[in-house]
Amino acid sequence: MRLRVEFTTEPFDLDEAPAHAVVAREVVEGAALDSVDVGPFGNTAEGGADAVLAAVDALLRRGLDAGATRISLQVNVIAEAGG
């Protein structure tokens, strides 16, 4: 099964990326994911279910430890090619 996670961390700071946003980016960029798109207002990552779920766990734990007061996320199942 393939999954896509979309997430944001708060509070926002448009002048400088807060520590929790930097940590979130490090988590998804360091995970064994197939694609990662990091932007100022939202982030998306895709991959196999185990890799995405492990990244979500690390994202939540490390993001909260780094000062996030809110982490919003959505996980979707991606239809496999030919399926």
Backbone as CSV, one residue per row, in Angstrom:
resi,resn,N_x,N_y,N_z,CA_x,CA_y,CA_z,C_x,C_y,C_z
1,MET,0.836,-1.178,0.000,0.000,0.000,0.000,0.885,1.247,0.000
2,ARG,0.481,2.217,-0.807,1.187,3.494,-0.860,0.339,4.559,-0.174
3,LEU,1.030,5.481,0.517,0.345,6.538,1.243,0.933,7.896,0.886
4,ARG,0.095,8.914,1.028,0.534,10.308,0.918,0.157,10.997,2.223
5,VAL,1.105,11.714,2.817,0.824,12.504,4.015,1.017,13.974,3.658
6,GLU,0.062,14.776,4.075,0.155,16.226,3.951,0.141,16.763,5.373
7,PHE,1.053,17.703,5.676,1.120,18.182,7.054,1.602,19.622,7.142
8,THR,1.239,20.251,8.245,1.762,21.564,8.615,2.071,21.536,10.107
9,THR,3.026,22.363,10.498,3.341,22.522,11.912,3.122,23.989,12.275
10,GLU,2.732,24.222,13.495,2.474,25.584,13.965,3.132,25.779,15.313
11,PRO,3.439,26.983,15.699,3.019,28.251,15.105,3.869,28.616,13.892
12,PHE,3.258,29.419,13.006,3.929,29.896,11.805,4.851,31.061,12.132
13,ASP,5.887,31.186,11.351,6.753,32.359,11.401,7.232,32.563,9.974
14,LEU,6.741,33.611,9.326,7.087,33.834,7.928,8.469,34.445,7.739
15,ASP,9.055,34.989,8.795,10.381,35.601,8.685,11.500,34.573,8.765
16,GLU,11.324,33.562,9.610,12.363,32.556,9.809,11.695,31.230,10.170
17,ALA,12.182,30.153,9.585,11.598,28.838,9.872,11.813,28.480,11.340
18,PRO,10.720,28.211,12.085,10.879,27.816,13.480,11.522,26.434,13.595
19,ALA,12.046,26.146,14.770,12.751,24.876,14.994,11.882,23.676,14.635
20,HIS,10.598,23.718,14.981,9.731,22.565,14.686,9.558,22.358,13.184
21,ALA,9.559,23.434,12.402,9.453,23.308,10.949,10.733,22.726,10.365
22,VAL,11.874,23.131,10.897,13.158,22.593,10.447,13.232,21.098,10.753
23,VAL,12.815,20.723,11.953,12.816,19.306,12.344,11.888,18.501,11.442
24,ALA,10.709,19.024,11.159,9.763,18.313,10.292,10.376,18.076,8.915
25,ARG,11.035,19.094,8.382,11.680,18.955,7.077,12.785,17.901,7.143
26,GLU,13.587,17.919,8.197,14.653,16.923,8.352,14.083,15.511,8.428
27,VAL,12.983,15.349,9.142,12.371,14.020,9.282,11.952,13.474,7.924
28,VAL,11.179,14.250,7.154,10.682,13.709,5.891,11.788,13.586,4.843
29,GLU,12.743,14.513,4.852,13.834,14.408,3.882,14.776,13.252,4.211
30,GLY,14.858,12.856,5.477,15.723,11.756,5.872,15.046,10.399,5.867
31,ALA,13.742,10.388,5.648,12.990,9.131,5.650,13.113,8.437,4.286
32,ALA,12.800,7.158,4.278,12.865,6.365,3.048,11.574,6.544,2.249
33,LEU,11.331,7.781,1.807,10.115,8.109,1.070,10.430,8.290,-0.405
34,ASP,9.405,8.111,-1.243,9.604,8.224,-2.686,9.610,9.661,-3.170
35,SER,8.829,10.524,-2.526,8.820,11.926,-2.919,8.494,12.790,-1.712
36,VAL,9.097,13.971,-1.693,8.891,14.932,-0.609,8.795,16.311,-1.237
37,ASP,7.769,17.068,-0.860,7.611,18.440,-1.315,7.405,19.300,-0.078
38,VAL,8.393,20.128,0.252,8.346,20.970,1.441,8.136,22.405,0.991
39,GLY,7.107,23.040,1.546,6.824,24.426,1.194,6.497,25.243,2.427
40,PRO,6.345,26.554,2.268,6.110,27.419,3.421,4.743,27.239,4.072
41,PHE,3.761,26.738,3.323,2.402,26.634,3.868,1.876,25.210,3.924
42,GLY,2.672,24.245,3.530,2.248,22.860,3.569,3.324,21.960,3.011
43,ASN,3.279,20.720,3.409,4.302,19.750,3.037,3.623,18.447,2.641
44,THR,4.190,17.760,1.684,3.638,16.499,1.211,4.765,15.488,1.060
45,ALA,4.478,14.255,1.427,5.443,13.175,1.238,4.674,11.918,0.846
46,GLU,5.293,11.096,0.013,4.670,9.857,-0.452,5.645,8.705,-0.353
47,GLY,5.083,7.515,-0.151,5.906,6.324,-0.135,5.108,5.121,0.312
48,GLY,5.820,4.046,0.566,5.188,2.848,1.077,4.607,3.108,2.466
49,ALA,3.601,2.334,2.831,2.891,2.553,4.094,3.827,2.545,5.296
50,ASP,4.724,1.571,5.368,5.619,1.492,6.531,6.502,2.727,6.640
51,ALA,7.034,3.196,5.517,7.913,4.363,5.530,7.147,5.626,5.906
52,VAL,5.955,5.792,5.356,5.162,6.989,5.666,4.738,6.979,7.130
53,LEU,4.275,5.849,7.626,3.827,5.782,9.025,4.987,5.992,10.000
54,ALA,6.154,5.479,9.666,7.330,5.714,10.513,7.703,7.199,10.498
55,ALA,7.625,7.821,9.320,7.927,9.251,9.227,6.911,10.073,10.007
56,VAL,5.644,9.712,9.951,4.606,10.425,10.705,4.870,10.321,12.204
57,ASP,5.220,9.139,12.670,5.530,8.954,14.093,6.684,9.867,14.508
58,ALA,7.759,9.858,13.724,8.918,10.694,14.041,8.576,12.173,13.932
59,LEU,7.801,12.525,12.928,7.387,13.911,12.741,6.611,14.422,13.951
60,LEU,5.662,13.640,14.432,4.871,14.047,15.591,5.737,14.166,16.843
61,ARG,6.509,13.153,17.114,7.330,13.154,18.336,8.386,14.259,18.322
62,ARG,9.129,14.342,17.223,10.223,15.320,17.164,9.705,16.744,16.989
63,GLY,8.617,16.903,16.232,8.050,18.229,16.040,7.520,18.820,17.336
64,LEU,6.819,18.011,18.112,6.312,18.484,19.402,7.463,18.784,20.356
65,ASP,8.470,17.925,20.363,9.642,18.176,21.210,10.360,19.471,20.817
66,ALA,10.268,19.850,19.535,10.952,21.051,19.050,10.099,22.312,19.181
67,GLY,8.916,22.188,19.799,8.134,23.386,20.070,6.860,23.574,19.283
68,ALA,6.500,22.629,18.436,5.229,22.770,17.722,4.087,22.739,18.736
69,THR,3.133,23.626,18.548,1.949,23.631,19.406,0.770,22.976,18.710
70,ARG,0.924,22.744,17.412,-0.114,22.069,16.635,0.530,21.452,15.407
71,ILE,0.177,20.215,15.125,0.604,19.555,13.895,-0.657,19.003,13.250
72,SER,-0.958,19.501,12.064,-2.132,19.039,11.324,-1.654,18.125,10.215
73,LEU,-2.309,16.979,10.083,-1.907,16.092,9.007,-3.086,15.317,8.465
74,GLN,-2.900,14.902,7.241,-3.887,14.079,6.552,-3.133,12.977,5.842
75,VAL,-3.624,11.759,5.959,-2.990,10.614,5.300,-3.995,10.023,4.322
76,ASN,-3.561,9.830,3.088,-4.415,9.257,2.053,-3.757,8.040,1.430
77,VAL,-4.582,7.065,1.069,-4.117,5.914,0.321,-4.036,6.333,-1.136
78,ILE,-2.927,5.998,-1.786,-2.721,6.314,-3.198,-2.976,5.053,-4.001
79,ALA,-3.779,5.187,-5.046,-4.036,4.048,-5.912,-2.757,3.660,-6.634
80,GLU,-2.449,2.384,-6.620,-1.252,1.876,-7.294,-1.506,1.836,-8.798
81,ALA,-0.467,2.063,-9.582,-0.588,1.997,-11.035,-1.051,0.609,-11.445
82,GLY,-2.034,0.554,-12.317,-2.557,-0.718,-12.795,-3.483,-1.396,-11.817
83,GLY,-3.804,-0.720,-10.677,-4.663,-1.356,-9.697,-5.849,-0.650,-9.418
